[in-house]
Amino acid sequence: MSKTDEPVAPLAGIRVLDLATFIAAPFVATTLGEFGAEVIKVERPDGGDPWRRYGTPKDDGDTLAWKSEARNKRSVTLNLRTPEGAELLKKLVSKSDVVCENFRPGTLEKWGLGWDVLHEINPHLILLRISGYGQTGPYRDRPGFARIAHAFAGLTHLAGMPGGPPVTPGSTSLADYTTGLYGTIAVLLALRHRDMTGQGQVIDLSLYESIFRVLDELAPAYAEAGIIRGREGTKTLNAVPHGHYQTSDGKWIALSGTSDTMFARLCDMMERPELAASDMYGEVSQRLQHYDEVDTIMSDYIKSFSRDDFLARCVEFEVPAAPVNTIADIFSDPHFKARGTLTEVKDWTGNPVTMPDVVPRLSETPGRITSTGPELGEGTEAILGELCGLSQADFAKLKEQGVV
């Protein structure tokens, strides 16, 4: 397919202003950019988004985290704390569709850029606002990051070994990415509503609510029966066998035997079909009543195999299992390679950066990565010149004033 034959990206013609820092709201803008939106990253002139300095640094001063997560964006420097900077942003807003921000509630209002002002400038605008605790409520003014959201929402309490301290639940940035996904859905819903009505709107997202929403039956189980789940370590108390098990070579696998059908397959694999009989452990309720017995049987069986040999048997008997991969394992895994889950993109200095490819996959209008995170301010003159009508003399004056 030639370039001229390429399908029109689903978000072509949508302009997004990314005013935010770190991950959550910027991740929304990144995802929209992968599917055709024009994303303008508005950064402070004195160093830009702090995310540029978070993670593994490169010789050009930016980090691999920045290069991966700020992909498909242009960078404009603008000091929104100055009247001149605020006025220029208003001009950009008048020609944009979406604004993403994750400042503490009230910050945009302090700069004279609250929703009432932006909505008057552009009634069709969608304003995405992400904060630790949301735009309302008694904690709205508190600072919040992903680790704080994990703790406040109840996830951290669940992470760790029974009787041990609460630990980081996989990634310290999980709440940022989860909220970013909800933010992307919200923007698409708001765009759809705007298509039907012409109306813009505000999206209010908090980091803690995004995490709380994905904790399955935690809330109804407490409301119904006063159940307070604790740390379950490598297993789960709601199903058995279901968890992480060590193999004879000291490696770990993840195994899911939640349903009666899956358990029967496991018993066939162990050449012990009698365990799945109706008078043994064939039903979930029976397995849960004899949790330790079932778990010990499975653990002892798995320990008699190396990781690769056990996984081969799981494939043969159609038992859901997978290796507990390190990133080194992932880079050598043929499935990751076959699907192109990892991709390589050259940064603005010409050096290759390996990063996760676009998710989700669309058959007719696939997303694309056109660039890594941009150099600070690389698009300032071009974008503000085109959209705000500034001349080179204007830029020189603004630069001298510290506005750009």
VEXGURO-493208 format. One line per 5 residues: number of its first residue (from 1); their letters; for each residue x, y, z of N, C-alpha, C. Coordinates in steps of 0.02 Angstrom, whole numbers. Example, Ala and Ser with C-alpha at 12.3 -4.5 7.8 and 13.67 -1.06 7.14 Angstrom:
<nodes>
1) AS) 660/-284/390/615/-225/390/660/-165/390; 642/-112/354/684/-53/357/645/2/394
</nodes>
This chain:
<nodes>
1) MSKTD) 43/-60/0/0/0/0/44/62/0; 34/107/-47/74/168/-49/48/218/2; 88/271/13/67/321/62/0/353/43; -10/363/-23/-72/395/-44/-132/349/-34; -118/283/-29/-173/235/-19/-188/222/54
6) EPVAP) -149/251/99/-159/238/170/-227/263/192; -262/225/234/-328/247/258/-322/309/301; -374/350/301/-375/409/343/-379/387/416; -334/413/457/-333/394/528/-399/416/560; -425/376/607/-491/391/636/-495/457/672
11) LAGIR) -438/482/697/-439/546/733/-405/602/693; -397/592/629/-369/645/586/-412/707/590; -381/765/596/-417/828/601/-432/849/672; -417/806/721/-427/823/791/-361/851/818; -364/909/849/-304/940/879/-310/937/955
16) VLDLA) -257/911/986/-254/902/1058/-199/945/1087; -215/984/1139/-164/1021/1176/-150/983/1240; -88/961/1247/-67/924/1306/-29/972/1352; -64/996/1403/-33/1042/1451/-3/1005/1511; -13/940/1514/-1/902/1574/72/882/1583
21) TFIAA) 86/851/1640/153/827/1655/150/754/1678; 209/722/1677/215/651/1696/172/607/1650; 125/566/1677/101/511/1636/26/513/1620; -17/520/1670/-88/504/1661/-120/542/1603; -126/608/1608/-157/646/1553/-115/645/1490
26) PFVAT) -48/650/1495/-7/643/1434/-17/576/1398; -31/523/1436/-41/458/1405/-105/458/1362; -155/496/1384/-216/504/1344/-197/537/1278; -159/591/1281/-140/627/1220/-98/583/1175; -53/543/1205/-12/498/1165/-54/448/1127
31) TLGEF) -102/418/1161/-145/368/1129/-187/399/1074; -214/459/1085/-251/493/1032/-206/508/973; -144/526/987/-96/541/933/-79/480/891; -80/422/922/-64/361/885/-117/344/833; -177/373/842/-231/360/794/-250/423/755
36) GAEVI) -201/467/747/-209/521/698/-218/590/725; -231/599/789/-240/666/815/-173/705/813; -177/769/800/-118/812/805/-111/832/878; -54/815/908/-43/828/979/12/880/988; -7/934/1020/41/988/1035/55/986/1110
41) KVERP) 116/971/1128/136/968/1198/159/1038/1219; 122/1068/1266/139/1135/1291/179/1126/1355; 242/1150/1354/288/1140/1410/317/1206/1435; 337/1205/1497/372/1263/1525/438/1274/1488; 457/1337/1476/521/1349/1442/581/1326/1482
46) DGGDP) 575/1327/1549/633/1312/1592/635/1237/1609; 648/1196/1559/657/1125/1572/602/1080/1547; 543/1107/1534/488/1067/1507/458/1020/1558; 424/969/1532/391/919/1574/444/881/1615; 435/876/1682/483/839/1723/491/766/1701
51) WRRYG) 443/739/1664/449/671/1639/510/662/1594; 534/717/1565/594/715/1524/655/690/1564; 652/698/1630/710/681/1672/696/621/1717; 641/585/1704/623/527/1744/641/464/1706; 682/422/1737/701/360/1703/773/360/1680
56) TPKDD) 787/319/1630/856/310/1605/875/367/1558; 925/408/1576/942/466/1535/983/446/1473; 975/485/1420/1015/478/1359/1060/539/1352; 1107/536/1305/1156/590/1297/1125/657/1279; 1065/656/1248/1034/719/1228/997/753/1286
61) GDTLA) 998/722/1346/967/753/1405/899/726/1422; 864/696/1374/799/666/1388/807/592/1407; 754/563/1436/757/494/1458/721/447/1409; 735/383/1417/699/334/1376/624/335/1392; 606/350/1454/535/355/1472/502/410/1431
66) WKSEA) 535/467/1425/508/522/1386/502/504/1312; 555/475/1285/556/459/1214/500/410/1195; 486/363/1241/433/314/1228/364/343/1239; 353/377/1295/285/396/1314/262/463/1284; 308/504/1260/288/568/1229/290/563/1153
71) RNKRS) 286/503/1127/290/494/1055/232/527/1018; 244/542/955/194/572/910/172/642/930; 214/678/967/195/745/989/244/798/963; 220/860/955/262/918/943/268/956/1009; 324/988/1020/335/1024/1082/335/1100/1071
76) VTLNL) 294/1133/1111/292/1207/1111/307/1230/1182; 352/1277/1190/365/1305/1256/323/1367/1267; 291/1370/1326/246/1426/1341/239/1430/1417; 253/1488/1444/246/1499/1516/175/1523/1529; 132/1477/1552/62/1493/1562/50/1537/1623
81) RTPEG) 103/1546/1663/97/1587/1723/101/1662/1706; 121/1677/1645/124/1746/1624/62/1765/1584; 41/1828/1587/-18/1849/1548/-9/1836/1473; 53/1847/1449/66/1836/1378/59/1763/1359; 85/1720/1402/80/1648/1389/8/1624/1391
86) AELLK) -30/1650/1439/-101/1631/1444/-140/1653/1382; -125/1713/1357/-160/1737/1297/-144/1695/1237; -81/1674/1230/-63/1631/1174/-98/1563/1180; -104/1537/1240/-139/1473/1248/-212/1481/1227; -242/1537/1244/-312/1548/1225/-320/1545/1149
91) KLVSK) -270/1572/1113/-273/1569/1040/-268/1497/1016; -225/1459/1048/-219/1388/1031/-284/1351/1046; -314/1367/1103/-377/1335/1123/-432/1348/1073; -433/1408/1045/-486/1427/997/-483/1385/934; -425/1353/922/-416/1313/861/-403/1240/878
96) SDVVC) -423/1218/937/-411/1149/958/-476/1115/978; -472/1049/986/-530/1009/1003/-529/983/1074; -469/968/1098/-462/936/1164/-404/969/1201; -413/981/1265/-359/1002/1309/-352/950/1364; -290/926/1375/-276/878/1428/-234/912/1482
101) ENFRP) -257/909/1545/-218/938/1599/-223/895/1661; -171/895/1702/-174/859/1766/-141/898/1822; -152/964/1821/-129/1005/1876/-175/994/1937; -152/1018/1994/-195/1015/2053/-256/1059/2040; -316/1037/2062/-377/1076/2049/-370/1148/2069
106) GTLEK) -392/1193/2025/-388/1265/2038/-329/1298/2005; -281/1259/1980/-220/1289/1951/-237/1328/1887; -274/1297/1841/-291/1333/1779/-332/1395/1795; -376/1390/1845/-416/1449/1864/-371/1505/1890; -319/1487/1927/-272/1536/1954/-237/1573/1897
111) WGLGW) -226/1539/1842/-193/1570/1784/-241/1605/1737; -306/1607/1757/-356/1638/1714/-375/1594/1655; -367/1528/1663/-380/1481/1608/-429/1426/1629; -475/1443/1673/-525/1395/1696/-574/1376/1642; -618/1328/1658/-665/1304/1609/-711/1359/1583
116) DVLHE) -732/1404/1626/-777/1457/1603/-744/1499/1549; -680/1513/1556/-643/1552/1507/-633/1512/1443; -609/1451/1450/-594/1410/1390/-658/1393/1352; -712/1380/1388/-776/1363/1356/-804/1422/1317; -795/1481/1344/-819/1541/1309/-779/1552/1245
121) INPHL) -714/1539/1248/-671/1545/1188/-691/1493/1136; -704/1431/1159/-717/1376/1113/-772/1332/1143; -835/1344/1126/-891/1305/1154/-888/1230/1136; -849/1214/1086/-844/1144/1064/-787/1107/1099; -751/1141/1142/-691/1112/1173/-708/1057/1223
126) ILLRI) -666/1006/1225/-669/953/1276/-608/962/1321; -621/971/1385/-567/980/1434/-562/919/1478; -507/883/1472/-494/825/1514/-453/847/1574; -480/835/1634/-446/855/1696/-433/793/1738; -370/778/1750/-351/721/1791/-313/747/1853
131) SGYGQ) -332/721/1911/-298/740/1973/-299/680/2020; -265/686/2075/-261/630/2121/-328/610/2150; -369/661/2170/-431/647/2205/-493/675/2170; -485/704/2110/-541/731/2074/-551/805/2087; -596/835/2049/-607/907/2053/-652/928/2111
136) TGPYR) -684/880/2144/-729/895/2200/-710/852/2260; -742/866/2317/-730/826/2376/-680/858/2423; -679/836/2486/-636/867/2537/-561/859/2524; -541/810/2483/-470/799/2470/-446/827/2403; -489/865/2369/-474/888/2301/-408/926/2297
141) DRPGF) -388/961/2349/-328/1003/2346/-264/965/2363; -271/902/2384/-211/864/2402/-172/842/2340; -106/843/2344/-66/818/2287/-74/742/2283; -72/716/2223/-80/644/2214/-37/616/2159; -7/559/2170/30/522/2120/4/450/2120
146) ARIAH) 28/410/2073/2/342/2066/11/302/2130; 69/305/2161/80/266/2222/30/286/2276; 14/349/2280/-35/373/2329/-104/346/2312; -121/346/2248/-186/321/2226/-194/247/2241; -140/208/2230/-143/136/2244/-160/124/2317
151) AFAGL) -129/162/2361/-140/154/2432/-211/176/2451; -231/234/2428/-296/263/2447/-354/221/2421; -346/193/2361/-401/156/2329/-408/84/2354; -359/59/2392/-364/-8/2419/-322/-61/2386; -287/-43/2332/-247/-93/2296/-184/-113/2335
156) THLAG) -150/-65/2363/-87/-80/2398/-98/-128/2456; -154/-121/2490/-170/-166/2545/-173/-239/2523; -188/-251/2460/-194/-319/2434/-128/-348/2409; -77/-306/2401/-15/-327/2369/38/-348/2420; 64/-408/2412/115/-433/2457/99/-503/2482
161) MPGGP) 142/-529/2525/132/-595/2553/89/-590/2617; 49/-642/2632/9/-641/2693/52/-628/2755; 31/-581/2796/68/-565/2856/126/-518/2845; 143/-504/2782/199/-460/2767/176/-389/2753; 224/-345/2738/206/-275/2725/174/-267/2656
166) PVTPG) 134/-215/2646/107/-202/2580/164/-182/2533; 161/-206/2471/216/-193/2424/189/-156/2363; 235/-134/2321/216/-100/2258/178/-150/2214; 118/-133/2193/78/-180/2152/100/-181/2079; 159/-211/2067/182/-220/1998/219/-160/1971
171) STSLA) 185/-104/1963/215/-43/1936/193/17/1977; 240/60/1992/222/121/2029/179/167/1987; 176/156/1921/138/201/1876/72/171/1854; 51/116/1884/-10/82/1861/-70/128/1860; -80/167/1912/-139/212/1915/-137/264/1859
176) DYTTG) -77/287/1842/-71/336/1787/-95/307/1721; -71/247/1706/-90/216/1643/-163/195/1642; -188/169/1698/-258/150/1702/-303/211/1692; -285/265/1726/-324/327/1719/-318/354/1649; -259/346/1619/-250/368/1550/-296/331/1502
181) LYGTI) -305/266/1514/-350/227/1471/-423/251/1480; -443/261/1543/-511/287/1555/-518/357/1523; -464/396/1527/-466/463/1497/-474/460/1422; -441/412/1390/-447/404/1318/-519/386/1300; -548/339/1337/-618/321/1325/-663/382/1333
186) AVLLA) -650/420/1386/-692/478/1400/-688/530/1344; -629/543/1319/-621/591/1265/-658/568/1202; -652/504/1187/-687/477/1128/-763/483/1136; -788/469/1198/-859/477/1211/-881/550/1204; -839/595/1229/-855/666/1225/-853/691/1153
191) LRHRD) -807/665/1113/-805/683/1042/-868/658/1006; -889/598/1024/-950/571/994/-1010/614/1013; -1014/634/1076/-1069/678/1098/-1066/745/1062; -1005/771/1053/-998/835/1017/-1020/828/944; -1006/771/914/-1028/759/845/-1104/764/840
196) MTGQG) -1138/740/892/-1211/739/890/-1243/806/910; -1209/843/955/-1240/902/984/-1202/967/972; -1138/961/956/-1097/1021/949/-1070/1047/1015; -1086/1014/1070/-1068/1037/1137/-1002/1007/1161; -960/1049/1190/-902/1025/1226/-920/1009/1297
201) QVIDL) -873/982/1335/-886/966/1405/-821/954/1443; -828/948/1510/-770/936/1554/-771/863/1575; -713/832/1574/-704/764/1599/-665/768/1664; -694/742/1718/-663/743/1784/-642/672/1803; -577/659/1804/-550/593/1820/-503/597/1879
206) SLYES) -507/549/1924/-459/546/1979/-419/482/1973; -356/484/1995/-314/425/1994/-342/369/2037; -367/387/2096/-389/335/2143/-451/299/2118; -498/335/2085/-559/302/2062/-546/254/2005; -496/268/1964/-479/222/1910/-454/156/1937
211) IFRVL) -416/158/1992/-392/96/2023/-449/61/2060; -488/99/2097/-543/70/2136/-593/33/2090; -602/60/2030/-650/31/1983/-631/-40/1961; -568/-59/1964/-546/-123/1937/-530/-174/1992; -556/-164/2053/-542/-211/2107/-599/-261/2116
216) DELAP) -625/-286/2062/-679/-336/2057/-731/-330/2114; -739/-381/2156/-795/-380/2204/-777/-350/2271; -723/-313/2275/-701/-287/2340/-756/-248/2375; -789/-202/2339/-841/-160/2369/-905/-199/2385; -934/-236/2338/-995/-271/2355/-986/-325/2408
221) AYAEA) -927/-358/2410/-915/-410/2460/-912/-380/2531; -884/-319/2536/-883/-287/2602/-953/-263/2621; -988/-232/2573/-1055/-207/2588/-1102/-263/2607; -1096/-321/2574/-1141/-376/2585/-1124/-416/2647; -1059/-430/2657/-1040/-477/2710/-984/-453/2755
226) GIIRG) -963/-391/2747/-910/-364/2789/-842/-395/2776; -832/-423/2716/-769/-456/2699/-716/-404/2684; -659/-409/2718/-602/-365/2705/-546/-409/2679; -536/-408/2614/-483/-449/2586/-415/-424/2608; -369/-471/2617/-301/-453/2635/-252/-475/2582
231) REGTK) -189/-475/2600/-138/-494/2552/-138/-570/2543; -138/-592/2480/-144/-663/2465/-81/-691/2432; -30/-649/2423/34/-673/2398/32/-701/2329; 58/-762/2321/63/-792/2255/-1/-827/2234; -51/-830/2277/-114/-865/2263/-172/-816/2266
236) TLNAV) -232/-843/2258/-293/-806/2272/-339/-851/2311; -376/-823/2357/-420/-864/2400/-486/-880/2366; -498/-851/2307/-562/-862/2273/-561/-921/2225; -502/-950/2212/-498/-1006/2166/-434/-1045/2180; -436/-1110/2165/-377/-1152/2174/-383/-1212/2126
241) PHGHY) -330/-1230/2091/-264/-1198/2090/-264/-1136/2046; -237/-1083/2071/-237/-1019/2035/-184/-975/2066; -128/-967/2032/-75/-926/2061/-8/-937/2027; 45/-926/2065/113/-932/2040/146/-992/2075; 178/-1033/2036/209/-1094/2062/281/-1099/2037
246) QTSDG) 324/-1127/2080/395/-1133/2062/408/-1202/2032; 450/-1203/1981/468/-1265/1947/535/-1291/1972; 555/-1350/1948/615/-1383/1975/679/-1344/1962; 679/-1302/1910/739/-1263/1894/739/-1194/1927; 694/-1184/1976/693/-1121/2014/656/-1065/1980
251) KWIAL) 624/-1078/1923/587/-1027/1888/514/-1029/1909; 476/-980/1885/406/-974/1907/359/-974/1847; 300/-1003/1858/248/-1001/1807/183/-975/1839; 140/-947/1797/73/-927/1818/24/-979/1792; -21/-1001/1834/-69/-1054/1816/-139/-1032/1834
256) SGTSD) -187/-1045/1789/-257/-1028/1803/-299/-1091/1796; -327/-1114/1853/-371/-1172/1852/-437/-1155/1884; -465/-1099/1868/-523/-1073/1903/-587/-1113/1892; -600/-1134/1830/-663/-1168/1816/-656/-1243/1826; -713/-1277/1831/-713/-1350/1838/-683/-1383/1777
261) TMFAR) -697/-1355/1719/-669/-1384/1657/-593/-1379/1656; -567/-1321/1677/-494/-1313/1678/-462/-1361/1729; -496/-1370/1785/-468/-1415/1835/-467/-1487/1810; -520/-1506/1773/-522/-1574/1746/-464/-1585/1697; -448/-1535/1658/-392/-1542/1611/-326/-1549/1650
266) LCDMM) -320/-1511/1704/-260/-1517/1746/-253/-1588/1773; -309/-1616/1795/-307/-1684/1823/-288/-1736/1770; -314/-1726/1709/-294/-1770/1654/-220/-1764/1640; -194/-1703/1642/-123/-1692/1631/-81/-1726/1684; -106/-1726/1746/-69/-1758/1801/-79/-1834/1801
271) ERPEL) -122/-1858/1755/-141/-1929/1753/-175/-1950/1818; -215/-1903/1845/-254/-1916/1905/-326/-1891/1895; -361/-1919/1846/-428/-1894/1831/-477/-1903/1889; -462/-1948/1935/-507/-1960/1991/-514/-1898/2035; -464/-1854/2034/-467/-1793/2075/-524/-1746/2053
276) AASDM) -545/-1753/1990/-598/-1710/1964/-667/-1741/1970; -671/-1797/2006/-736/-1830/2016/-781/-1789/2061; -846/-1802/2056/-895/-1763/2094/-889/-1773/2169; -859/-1829/2190/-851/-1840/2262/-781/-1821/2287; -743/-1788/2243/-675/-1765/2262/-672/-1689/2257
281) YGEVS) -636/-1664/2206/-625/-1591/2200/-654/-1564/2135; -703/-1598/2106/-727/-1580/2040/-763/-1513/2036; -788/-1487/2092/-824/-1423/2091/-786/-1370/2130; -796/-1308/2110/-760/-1252/2141/-769/-1253/2217; -830/-1263/2240/-843/-1261/2312/-804/-1315/2349
286) QRLQH) -796/-1374/2317/-757/-1428/2349/-684/-1410/2352; -659/-1380/2299/-587/-1362/2299/-573/-1308/2351; -618/-1262/2358/-607/-1209/2407/-611/-1236/2478; -654/-1286/2490/-658/-1317/2557/-594/-1354/2575; -559/-1378/2523/-496/-1416/2533/-438/-1379/2499
291) YDEVD) -437/-1314/2510/-391/-1270/2475/-318/-1294/2481; -295/-1304/2542/-224/-1322/2552/-207/-1389/2520; -253/-1437/2524/-239/-1502/2495/-230/-1496/2419; -277/-1462/2386/-274/-1454/2314/-212/-1416/2293; -198/-1362/2329/-140/-1321/2312/-75/-1360/2321
296) TIMSD) -70/-1401/2372/-10/-1441/2384/-1/-1493/2329; -55/-1525/2309/-52/-1574/2255/-24/-1541/2191; -50/-1482/2175/-28/-1447/2115/44/-1424/2121; 61/-1396/2179/129/-1370/2189/180/-1427/2183; 166/-1484/2213/213/-1541/2211/221/-1567/2139
301) YIKSF) 166/-1567/2103/169/-1591/2034/212/-1544/1992; 201/-1480/1998/238/-1432/1957/312/-1434/1974; 329/-1445/2036/399/-1446/2057/438/-1505/2027; 402/-1553/1998/436/-1610/1968/456/-1598/1896; 442/-1538/1870/459/-1521/1801/501/-1457/1799
306) SRDDF) 541/-1452/1747/571/-1387/1732/517/-1341/1705; 530/-1277/1704/479/-1230/1680/457/-1246/1609; 505/-1254/1564/487/-1264/1493/451/-1330/1482; 471/-1382/1518/437/-1446/1511/366/-1443/1537; 357/-1409/1593/289/-1404/1620/244/-1363/1573
311) LARCV) 270/-1308/1546/230/-1267/1501/213/-1305/1438; 258/-1348/1415/244/-1389/1355/186/-1436/1368; 183/-1464/1428/126/-1508/1445/62/-1467/1449; 66/-1407/1474/6/-1364/1478/-21/-1350/1408; 24/-1337/1362/2/-1326/1292/-32/-1388/1265
316) EFEVP) -3/-1446/1278/-31/-1509/1253/-101/-1521/1280; -113/-1505/1344/-178/-1519/1374/-223/-1457/1377; -203/-1403/1343/-243/-1342/1339/-258/-1313/1408; -207/-1312/1450/-213/-1283/1517/-184/-1213/1514; -220/-1162/1537/-194/-1093/1535/-136/-1083/1584
321) AAPVN) -78/-1070/1557/-18/-1058/1598/30/-1016/1557; 76/-983/1592/126/-942/1558/186/-935/1603; 245/-922/1574/303/-908/1615/296/-840/1648; 324/-832/1708/329/-767/1739/391/-733/1709; 379/-694/1657/433/-668/1615/469/-608/1647
326) TIADI) 534/-606/1638/571/-545/1647/570/-508/1580; 594/-446/1579/596/-410/1516/645/-443/1468; 697/-476/1494/743/-513/1451/707/-571/1417; 664/-605/1455/624/-659/1426/579/-633/1370; 550/-576/1382/504/-546/1333/539/-530/1268
331) FSDPH) 600/-503/1272/636/-485/1212/655/-545/1170; 658/-604/1200/677/-664/1163/617/-709/1147; 557/-688/1167/498/-730/1157/473/-725/1085; 461/-782/1052/440/-781/982/371/-750/971; 327/-754/1021/260/-725/1012/263/-649/1011
336) FKARG) 301/-620/1056/311/-547/1055/339/-526/987; 386/-565/962/417/-548/898/368/-554/840; 330/-609/839/284/-621/784/230/-567/779; 206/-543/836/154/-492/835/181/-421/833; 247/-414/837/275/-347/836/256/-306/896
341) TLTEV) 250/-338/954/231/-303/1015/284/-252/1035; 346/-265/1016/400/-217/1025/417/-187/957; 428/-122/956/446/-89/894/504/-42/906; 539/-25/853/598/19/858/585/82/818; 596/139/850/584/204/819/646/247/830
346) KDWTG) 667/284/779/725/329/787/704/394/820; 745/417/869/728/480/903/754/538/861; 746/599/887/763/658/847/839/665/835; 879/627/872/951/627/859/971/572/809; 923/530/789/937/476/743/953/409/776
351) NPVTM) 951/407/842/965/344/878/901/303/887; 905/237/880/846/194/887/825/187/960; 760/186/971/731/174/1037/679/119/1031; 687/66/1070/638/11/1069/583/26/1121; 521/16/1101/465/33/1144/405/-12/1128
356) PDVVP) 355/-14/1171/294/-52/1156/259/-23/1095; 233/-66/1052/196/-43/993/126/-19/1013; 89/5/964/24/34/976/-26/-19/997; -67/-2/1046/-124/-42/1068/-185/4/1071; -243/-17/1044/-261/-81/1015/-244/-85/941
361) RLSET) -254/-145/912/-242/-157/841/-309/-150/804; -310/-107/755/-369/-99/713/-352/-123/642; -397/-162/613/-382/-192/548/-381/-141/491; -425/-92/493/-431/-45/438/-396/21/450; -391/43/512/-360/107/528/-310/98/585
366) PGRIT) -257/61/574/-210/47/629/-175/111/653; -158/111/717/-120/167/744/-48/164/721; -13/221/727/56/225/704/98/265/753; 162/249/755/210/289/792/253/325/740; 247/390/738/284/428/687/347/460/714
371) STGPE) 351/467/780/411/498/810/414/480/884; 473/485/913/480/477/985/466/545/1018; 471/547/1085/462/609/1121/505/665/1091; 477/724/1080/512/777/1044/564/814/1086; 609/847/1051/656/893/1083/616/952/1111
376) LGEGT) 637/977/1168/601/1032/1201/596/1092/1155; 533/1113/1142/521/1174/1104/533/1170/1029; 541/1109/1002/559/1103/931/506/1133/885; 443/1135/908/390/1160/865/364/1229/884; 398/1263/930/371/1326/956/359/1377/901
381) EAILG) 410/1393/863/403/1445/812/355/1425/757; 360/1363/734/318/1342/678/244/1341/699; 230/1313/757/160/1305/778/129/1371/799; 165/1410/841/137/1474/862/135/1524/804; 182/1516/758/180/1559/698/119/1544/656
386) ELCGL) 104/1481/646/48/1461/604/-19/1473/638; -25/1453/702/-90/1455/735/-104/1521/770; -51/1557/789/-61/1620/826/-37/1681/788; -10/1671/729/11/1726/687/70/1766/712; 116/1735/748/174/1770/775/230/1775/724
391) SQADF) 263/1831/725/320/1842/681/385/1825/718; 441/1825/683/505/1811/715/521/1865/766; 501/1927/752/512/1981/800/471/1969/864; 410/1943/855/368/1926/913/402/1872/955; 430/1822/922/464/1768/958/523/1794/998
396) AKLKE) 561/1837/966/620/1864/1000/600/1901/1064; 546/1940/1059/523/1977/1118/497/1930/1172; 458/1880/1152/431/1832/1200/486/1791/1233; 537/1774/1194/592/1737/1222/630/1778/1274; 638/1842/1259/672/1887/1306/632/1894/1370
401) QGVV) 566/1891/1365/522/1897/1424/514/1832/1462; 541/1777/1434/535/1712/1467/467/1679/1457; 430/1702/1406/363/1674/1392/370/1609/1353; 419/1607/1307/431/1546/1268/504/1525/1277
</nodes>
